Amino acid sequence: MIEKIQFEVAKNTDIEGVLALQDLYLVSNMTEEEKASGFVTTPFSVEQLQEVIRQEGLFIAKDNHKIIAYIFAASWKYFSQWAIFNHMTPMLPDLSFKDFKMTDTNTFQYGPICIDKKYRGKGLINPFFDFMRVHLLKKFPVSITFINKTNLPSQKAHIEKLKWSIIGDFQFNNNNYFILAYDMSQSSL
């Protein structure tokens, strides 16, 4: 199934497809039963998508020209428009991961990632993540993300399949999150 999937750096013409996928899996649009399969928490507007596309920080997977997955991967400055990221950024220097001294300029925020449920568990996440990793390796040695502790499918995908490391946790708006890090020099394949 994934042999015919195409990976691309998103363009403005992809915005409609990204928004359609986002709407399907946005936590606020889902029932409790649907959330058990995984969800995304950050809604993006057209303007926010245009800006991340200008920064070449939005990656998409297409099947027969239809967007079936996306990955956001952008600077902390881009993500500073959301309060949760401003809560996280001051934690970076105190986090420990391998021999890296982490700052808001030598790391970036990875995520959200969203994969249409018809394509989950089919081996898509590793080559898709690696496509993004190769594009950002020149700029950033380390990727940071956070996962809601109730989002077990995302934890499994990132910790077991992609081999991210849990390096901390925090609480924000009555939710509990793991902080994870990834050495961008390591292939996920």
N, C-alpha and C positions, 0 to 999 in steps of 0.2 A: 504494500500500500504506500509506503513512504518513498519508494524509489522515484516516483514521478513528482515529488514535492520540490518546489523551487524556493530557495532562500534569497531574499533581497534586502537591501537597505531601502526603507520606505521612502516614497515620494508623496507629494501632495495629492496625487491622484488616488492614493491608497487610503486616504482618510475615511471615506465613507465605509469601506470594508472593515477598518479597525474599529470604528464606532459601533458597527453592527455586532461584531464579535464581543466588544466590551459590554454592550447592553445585555447580551445573553448571560454573561457570567459575573456581572457586577453584584456584589453581595446584597445591596439594597433592593435588587430586582428578583432575588431568589427566595424560594421557600426553604424552611429548615432542612427538609429532605434533600433538596437540590444542593445545598451548601456542603453536604457530606462528600460530594464529589470534587470539591475545590471551588474556589472563588477568587475574584480580584476585588480589592477594596477601594482603589483610587480611580474615580471617574475623571476622564480627560476631556477637555473641550476642544473644539476645532482649532482655536488659537494656540492652545497648549501643544496640540499635535503638530501644528505648523512649525512651532519653535523647536521642538525636539527633532523634527525632520531637518530643519536648517542646520542643527548641530550633528546630524548623522547619528542620532541615538535611538532610532526606532527601526527594528528589524522585523521582517514579516516572512511567513511561510505561506505559499500558495499551492493550491491543488486545482489545476485546470482554471487558473486565473482568479480563483476565489480565495480570499484570505482566511486561513484556517488556524493561524497562530500569530502572536506577536510577542516581542520582547522589547521592553524599554531599558535603556542603558545610557544614563546621562550624568552630567556633573552634579555635584551637590548644589551648586549655584542654581541650576535649572530646577532642582527639586525643592529649593528653599521656599517656593511659593506655598507649600503645604506644611502645616505646623509640626507634624510628626517627624519630618526630616530635620527641622531646626532643633528638635529635641534630641535627635540622634547625633548630629554633627559634633557637638562638644564632647561626646563620648569617645570619638575616634582615637585621640592620642593615648587614652587609657586602656584601649583594647590591645590584646596580645595575639599575634598571628605570625608564626614562623619568626623570621628576623626582620619583619617589616615594621617601620615606624609609620603609622598610618596618620594621614592628614586629610583635609577636605580637598586637597589638590592632587594627591598621588593615588587616591582611590576614587571610585565612582559608585553610584547607586545603581544596582542591577534590579530590574523589576518595575512593574509587575511583568510576569510572563503569563500568557493565556493561550491555552491550546483547546480547540474545539473538542468536546468530549468524544466524538467519533474517532479522533486521532490519538487519544491518550492511550498509553500502554502499548504503543506500536513501534517504539524505538525512535520516535521523532525528536525527543527532547535533547539527546546527546549531539546529533549532528547540527541541530538548530542552534543550541548553545555554543557549539564550537565555531559556527559561522560568525556569531556575534563576537566571540572571544578573539578570534583572529583579527577582526576589524578594530578592536579596541586595545589590543596588546601593545601597540606602539605608543599609546597615550598613558595607559594605566597598568601598573604591575599587580594591583589587587582590586578585586570587586567585593563590595559589601552589599548585603541585603538583609531584610528582616522578614520573618514569617510569623503570622498570628499562630499562637500555640494550639488553637482549635483547628487549624487548617492542616489536618494530617496528610492529605494527598500531596500538598506542596512540600511538606517536610520530607516525606518519603522520596519524592522526585529529586529534591535537591541534595539531601544527605546520602541517600542510598545510591541513586543513579548517577548524579553528577559529582558526588564526593565533596560537597561543601563542608566546611568545618564550623561547628557552633562555637562562637567565641564570646558570647555573652547573652544577656537578656535584659529586657526593660518592660516597664508598664507605661501605657499612654491611653488616655480616655477610657479607663476601665477595661482595657484589653492587655493581654500579656503576649510578648513577642520574643522570639529568639533572634539574635544577631548572628549572621553567618558571613564567612569570608571565603574567597576563592583566589588561589594563586593563578593569575592569568597566563603564566608561562606553561601551565599544565594542560595538555589536551584532555578533553572529556570523552574522547573516542576510545 
